[in-house]
Amino acid sequence: MPVYEYQCDDHGVFEAIQPMAAFRDPCACPACGTESRRVMLTAPVRSSTDRSTIKAHGINERSADSPKKASTHGPGCSCCSGSKKKSRKTLHRPDGSKSFPSARPWMISH
């Protein structure tokens, strides 16, 4: 909850923690109990959090309900994932057998 400043005519300025819904409402002075009006004498407090943490929180907020859009290039795309796509061509032999030279050479095809 935010901290608001109020000014009592007899006792001066005091601070009180109030819900945001009550920002317009007066608050009772802690010394005498009279209803005091809200005043804005100081600037709002700025966050002292470093820029990278603020950026990370922003990314988390955006990704919480809208996941990142998938690439249209597919998995293994060299422009999106940074990896080169391996050739997975099947080698067909004259006897009808197949082999996959770029895959696992020890596997028997079926």
LOLUM-407362 format. One record per residue (C-alpha): residue number from 1; x negated, y negated, z. Coordinates in steps of 0.001 Angstrom, whole numbers, plus 500000, padded with zeros to 6 digits. Example, Ala and Ser with C-alpha at 12.3 -4.5 7.8 and 13.67 -1.06 7.14 Angstrom:
// LOLUM-407362
resi, x, y, z
1, 487700, 504500, 507800
2, 486330, 501060, 507140
***
This chain:
// LOLUM-407362
resi, x, y, z
1, 500000, 500000, 500000
2, 498768, 496480, 499277
3, 497729, 493889, 501828
4, 499721, 490639, 501611
5, 499013, 487286, 503251
6, 501680, 485429, 505223
7, 501642, 482044, 506930
8, 503311, 481340, 510252
9, 504038, 477667, 510949
10, 502781, 477992, 514538
11, 499987, 480593, 514353
12, 498573, 480232, 510822
13, 497704, 482837, 508241
14, 497869, 486593, 508907
15, 497728, 489725, 506765
16, 500144, 492631, 506708
17, 500324, 495897, 504808
18, 503681, 496116, 503040
19, 505143, 498366, 500345
20, 505075, 496896, 496853
21, 508885, 496808, 496779
22, 508833, 494301, 499670
23, 506442, 491785, 498125
24, 509102, 489016, 498129
25, 510357, 489653, 501658
26, 509105, 487595, 504612
27, 507184, 489321, 507392
28, 507353, 488861, 511163
29, 504394, 487070, 512713
30, 502479, 489465, 514999
31, 502044, 486731, 517654
32, 505530, 485213, 517923
33, 507788, 487402, 515740
34, 509160, 484593, 513546
35, 509798, 485353, 509888
36, 506854, 484021, 507839
37, 506680, 483403, 504113
38, 504197, 485110, 501839
39, 501316, 482968, 500581
40, 498464, 483628, 498157
41, 495336, 481995, 499546
42, 492615, 484362, 498339
43, 491945, 485977, 494987
44, 492856, 489630, 494576
45, 490090, 492046, 495567
46, 488171, 493437, 492643
47, 487112, 497043, 492594
48, 483430, 497706, 493230
49, 483559, 501015, 491361
50, 480927, 501399, 488649
51, 481986, 501216, 484989
52, 481334, 504914, 484193
53, 483672, 506063, 486992
54, 486413, 503685, 485831
55, 486010, 504995, 482271
56, 486180, 508629, 483472
57, 489385, 507939, 485420
58, 490900, 506312, 482334
59, 490053, 509319, 480176
60, 491562, 511672, 482754
61, 494756, 509609, 482895
62, 495143, 509631, 479121
63, 494450, 513364, 478784
64, 496770, 514380, 481623
65, 499888, 514431, 479478
66, 498585, 514173, 475911
67, 495869, 516642, 474956
68, 493210, 515698, 472454
69, 494329, 516127, 468852
70, 492804, 519183, 467215
71, 490510, 518686, 464252
72, 491904, 519550, 460845
73, 488595, 521032, 459747
74, 488811, 524192, 461808
75, 486358, 525896, 464155
76, 482684, 525853, 463258
77, 482955, 522686, 461164
78, 479510, 521104, 461011
79, 480837, 517537, 461109
80, 483005, 518094, 464235
81, 481198, 520656, 466348
82, 477625, 519905, 465362
83, 476908, 523510, 464429
84, 476320, 524915, 460984
85, 478870, 527416, 459767
86, 477320, 530794, 459092
87, 478027, 532603, 455873
88, 480298, 535587, 456540
89, 480451, 537003, 453036
90, 481117, 540676, 452708
91, 478715, 542674, 450566
92, 480561, 545295, 448447
93, 478394, 548157, 447182
94, 479080, 550216, 444049
95, 479960, 553291, 446118
96, 482801, 551331, 447826
97, 481086, 550764, 451154
98, 480943, 547318, 452682
99, 478411, 545566, 454825
100, 478239, 542220, 456538
101, 474674, 540974, 456168
102, 475127, 537866, 458308
103, 477044, 539614, 461101
104, 475905, 542499, 463264
105, 473849, 544877, 461065
106, 474178, 547778, 463502
107, 477987, 547898, 463207
108, 479648, 550412, 460905
109, 482490, 548993, 458843
110, 485781, 550820, 458344
***
